[in-house]
Amino acid sequence: MIYKRGKVYWYKFVYNGETIRESTRQGNDRVAREMEAAHKTSLAKGEVGLREKKTIPSLGAFCQKRFAPWAESTTSLKTWRDFYRVGLLAIQAYSPLANLRLDAITTERVAAFASHRQAQGMKVATVNASLRILRRVLHVAIEWGELEKMPKIKLLPGETHRDRVITPDEEARYLAAAPPLLADVATVFCDTGLRPEECYRLVWDSITWANGRNGTLMVTHGKTKAARRVLPMTPRVRHILETRWQAAGMPEDGWAWPAPTKSGHVEPSGVKKQHRKALALSKVRPFVLYSLRHTFLTRLGQSGCDVWTLARIAGHNSIGISARYVHPNEDAVLTAMARLGGHNFGHSAGNAVSANPGTLLLSPAIREG
């Protein structure tokens, strides 16, 4: 029999009372069946003996020798540095887990790792980040044929999520309590839906004052290919950026948010302290700055924006991500049908959709049926 684990097929059969189980390292079921048949034939003809079982590496060795080089070469520098590298270091530092073979990792062992991280004083979000990395490592091990199945990895409850929606009242109170730099950055998040790193890396030559009603800004760096996009500025964003541009001497290039950091522009660590103080002063229920992007996209979805446009504005690589923000009600569906018009189906407008949106008229043949 063949079965799929991750993206590759495995085969399993019994020969002379011994179970043979191997990965084909193939994603095509037909090829996998052919490989299984070839192995059975070779055993029957005596051309090969029972193969020695493959040595399964330890988690630490797999992370260091295979997963880490792959992750570093296939992801952005920021993703590697802030996500994968940190998580892998945490896994490898806990020897009771790192020294285990991949197939010896159990849900109980994973729970012990999570408890150890909490005992170190790590926040729930930090512990869950390590667990997500562990889950990704094991998924890749399955895809590469090093592991047949993995334990269930449960994230800890109580994590502060980024998908909280800020109310207009909370937004006003927060911006009033925030210092100038934070207030400007937060307003841009609220009005454009930029990811924090996209906002911090804005440069003056990517901003055009003459385009559209209030000008446009171009995102040139992001976590996905779809991140590169041009967005119109709202009056608030135009005022903030134009004021900063004029104060800087109207430069042709350079960072829009310069700061005395290694990168030369504002970094997340530079506004965290200001953010905490603004939350305390405004008495707004705690949220992370990324929640302002989620708030913008939620408001955009509620305004009637279709999922394709929202994905373009958000810089999402898949409309599946954008779909959670778009929830059309019944009136929106009926209005969309009314706008479509029967002529698109080869019917006259008179027998397809009435002039009254929401009243769908069926043709005589359909009514009789």
LINSULLIN-V247631 format. One record per helix or strand of 2 or more residues. SS is the DSSP state (hx for helix, st for strand). FROM is the first residue (numbers start at 0). LEN is the number of residues. If there is no record, write none. Layout:
# LINSULLIN-V247631
SS;FROM;LEN / SS;FROM;LEN
This chain:
# LINSULLIN-V247631
st;1;4 / st;7;8 / st;17;9 / hx;28;17 / hx;58;16 / hx;76;17 / hx;94;4 / hx;101;3 / hx;106;13 / hx;123;20 / hx;167;10 / hx;179;13 / hx;195;5 / hx;203;3 / st;206;2 / st;215;4 / hx;224;3 / st;228;4 / hx;234;13 / hx;267;15 / hx;289;13 / hx;306;8 / hx;318;7 / hx;329;11 / hx;341;4 / hx;348;3 / hx;363;5
